[in-house]
Amino acid sequence: MNWYKIISGRKIPGGRADGKVPSDFNQTLMEEGVEVEKEHTNDKEIAQEITMDHLEESPQYYKKLKEMEKGL
């Protein structure tokens, strides 16, 4: 077992969504976010954790990101 799993149950300790699980979030938004975060990692669990942190910050995070990227 990896040390990070022992300490926090998560691969990335800390973050806005600590204590939450993927099912706490809208599943459509989770799927969309995980696809976006795969740009940074091939690890689905890490992509989920990043997605949850962003969605906890704002449920519209990925919508706003898409709009911002269109403007670039």
Buried (B, 14 or more C-beta within 10 A) or exposed (E): EEEEEEEBEBBBEEBEBBEBEBEEBEEEBBEBBBEBBBEEBEBEBBBBBBBBBBBBEEEEBBEEBEEEEEEE
